[in-house]
Amino acid sequence: MMVCEYKPGLEGIPAAESSISFVDGQKGLLEYRGIRIEELAQKSTFLETAYLLIWGELPTKDELSAFEEEVNMHRRIKYRIRDMMKSFPESGHPMDALQASAAALGLFYSRRDLHNPAYIRDAVVRLLATIPTMVAAFQLMRKGNDPVRPHDELDYAGNFLYMLNEKIPDPLAAHVFDVCLILHAEHTMNASTFSARVTASTLTDPYAVVASAVGTLGGPLHGGANEEVIQMLEDIDSVENVRPYIEDCIQRKAKIMGFGHRVYKVKDPRATILQNLAEKLFTKFGHDKYFDIAQEMERVVEEKLSHKGIYPNVDFYSGLVYRKMGIPTDLFTPIFAIARVAGWLAHWKEQLAENRIFRPTQVYNGRHEASYIPIEKR
Ligand code: ACO
């Protein structure tokens, strides 16, 4: 058998062949099914983009309205899931609540008919429809309130903001939120997507696939950076403090949150899109000092670190946008999950189409022929 060199984190090792998304980190290019992210952000909606990712082609007008209608019809969650969520501790992290709730869906929809396109569609619709409802329900219930029913007249993004804030959202805020979902929907072979594909390869149900990916996304090295961006902006507190803060980080070799990316060595195209939308949002709802601090940070980091390929990533502006919408910081990663469900489901479907169970190998570096020492002699 061929012996391969061990690479920690499997860095640089292809884990699948995929036609879902493509990144060129030198050019700052991201495509979903071959379409540039800038074009999707400008012309598409999250549900249309989810359809594109999952089924590989843009839907026709009729296909899209049928899909939107199905998702709208499945937004409510069963009262037994709500009751289960009510018993979660209020102090628990919303990502843990989401992981448990997504896994619980598998109890209610336990049929596993992975070769049946109708089953696949049903699972896709149910997951896209209920994940936002579960995130919003936990947010209200941990404050001691009843969850708000989905609003039939509102689109995907607008309905989520409505369920969260109990009021019809401003159209600009709903639009910006929808674009945020598009931007976070998919990003090639990252940790949570790999986790989804490994779980999918065992032919378990799609609820387990999504629950395992949610658990993986929850870690601070993956989905949590935009929470830390907000903490950093609050710590910096004024535009005057930006330069000394950055110089201090560089001197201590500390990472500046929201900057740098394993793949992008130019500005993350998603950060450019979000920066423009953030500007519109802040112009409409009032500039606050955090936006000015962020702009100054981008200038100073570019001056000091662009030679290392360090530019803002998507998390730098998404945290600012969500904060401006009044969304609590610990919901930022669950919102990332709402978007990424589309990508995970696309990978689930792609994995099923050419499945081989993941069974990597290891480099054993333990001992051999050790003897069993009786407990009283240890
Ligand atoms: N601030 C300051 N310096 C940085 C930063 C940063 N954010 N990121 C990288 N560098 C420097 C490193 O210190 C290193 O310098 P050196 O060559 O003098 O030692 C050089 O740039 C290369 O850094 P690496 O750590 O090798 O870059 P890598 O590609 O491994 O790291 C990562 C990417 C993990 C994202 C890193 O940039 C980071 O920790 N950023 C902050 C956290 C963050 O924003 N994460 C979100 C990523 S996007 C997402 O997950 C959706």
Boltz pocket constraint, residues with backbone or C-beta under 6 A from the ligand:
constraints:
  - pocket:
      binder: B
      contacts: [[A, 221], [A, 222], [A, 223], [A, 225], [A, 253], [A, 254], [A, 255], [A, 256], [A, 257], [A, 258], [A, 259], [A, 260], [A, 261], [A, 262], [A, 263], [A, 305], [A, 308], [A, 310], [A, 313], [A, 314], [A, 315]]
      max_distance: 6.0
